[in-house]
Amino acid sequence: FQGPIGGEIDDNNPPMISIRHYPLNPTAAQNVTFTAFASDLSGISRIEMFVDNVNVKICRRELCNYVGGPYKYGSIHTYYATARANDGGFGRDPANGTKNFTVTGINPIPVSGATS
């Protein structure tokens, strides 16, 4: 792979990737932002984000964001991300399985129609 200043890059390492969600303890009234960041000496060609085993976002740069939710009170959601480097290397966070969160907080009380 040709480096940015003309030298060859000998990169036998997979890309590093990290995915997080915010807020850490979302309530049923909040959206959840998922952020993935990847890096590799050869550059990043693709990040894919998965929530509940559904591919929700594809980005063609080092930083990727997706906003999901709000999710149902008490529900558990899984997520992970993959990265492909320009030299073909592949990375995943977590390396196996998924990360997860449970929707917490106060169970919202349904609001009925207006009363007079």
C-alpha positions in Angstrom: 0.0 0.0 0.0 1.3 3.4 -1.0 1.7 5.8 2.0 0.6 9.5 2.0 4.1 10.7 1.4 5.1 8.1 -1.2 6.6 5.4 1.0 5.3 1.8 1.3 3.3 1.0 4.4 3.9 -2.5 5.8 0.8 -2.8 7.9 0.0 -6.4 9.0 -2.2 -5.2 11.8 -6.0 -5.1 11.6 -7.6 -1.6 12.0 -8.4 -0.5 15.5 -12.1 0.3 16.1 -14.1 1.4 19.1 -17.9 1.9 19.4 -19.8 3.5 22.3 -23.3 4.6 23.1 -24.6 7.7 24.9 -26.3 8.3 27.2 -24.9 5.3 29.1 -28.2 4.6 30.8 -30.9 5.8 28.4 -34.5 6.3 29.4 -37.5 5.5 27.2 -37.7 9.2 26.4 -34.2 9.6 25.0 -32.6 8.9 21.7 -29.3 6.9 21.8 -26.2 8.1 19.9 -23.8 5.4 18.8 -20.3 6.6 17.8 -17.6 4.5 16.2 -14.0 5.5 15.5 -11.5 3.5 13.5 -7.9 4.0 12.6 -5.3 2.2 10.6 -1.9 3.2 9.0 -3.4 2.6 5.6 -6.6 4.5 6.3 -10.2 3.4 6.8 -12.4 2.6 3.8 -15.5 1.6 5.7 -17.2 1.4 9.1 -20.4 -0.5 9.5 -22.6 -0.1 12.6 -25.1 -2.8 13.8 -27.8 -2.3 16.4 -29.9 -5.3 17.4 -28.1 -7.3 14.6 -29.4 -4.8 11.9 -26.9 -2.9 9.8 -28.0 0.7 10.6 -25.2 2.8 9.2 -22.3 2.6 6.7 -19.6 5.3 6.7 -16.6 5.7 4.4 -14.4 7.6 6.9 -12.8 7.2 10.3 -15.7 8.5 12.4 -19.3 7.2 12.2 -22.4 8.3 14.2 -25.9 6.9 14.3 -28.9 8.1 16.4 -31.5 5.4 17.3 -34.5 5.3 19.6 -36.1 6.2 21.7 -36.4 2.6 22.8 -39.0 0.8 24.9 -38.6 1.0 28.7 -36.9 -2.2 30.0 -35.7 -3.3 26.6 -32.2 -4.7 26.0 -30.3 -3.7 22.9 -27.1 -5.0 21.4 -24.6 -3.3 19.2 -21.2 -3.7 17.5 -19.2 -2.1 14.7 -16.8 -3.4 12.0 -14.0 -1.5 10.1 -12.3 -2.2 6.8 -8.9 -0.7 6.2 -7.7 0.5 2.8 -5.2 -2.4 2.8 -8.0 -4.9 3.3 -7.6 -5.4 7.0 -10.7 -6.1 9.1 -11.5 -5.1 12.7 -14.5 -5.5 15.0 -15.6 -4.0 18.4 -16.1 -6.0 20.4 -13.9 -8.7 18.9 -16.6 -11.3 19.6 -20.2 -11.0 20.6 -21.9 -7.6 21.2 -22.1 -4.7 23.6 -25.4 -4.0 25.2 -27.5 -1.6 27.2 -30.9 -1.7 29.0 -33.3 1.2 28.7 -33.7 2.4 32.3 -35.3 5.3 34.2 -38.8 5.9 35.1 -41.4 4.0 33.0 -43.2 6.9 31.2 -46.9 7.2 32.1 -49.0 7.4 28.9 -50.6 10.8 28.5 -54.3 10.5 27.6 -56.3 13.0 25.6 -56.7 16.5 27.0 -59.4 17.0 29.7 -61.4 20.1 30.4 
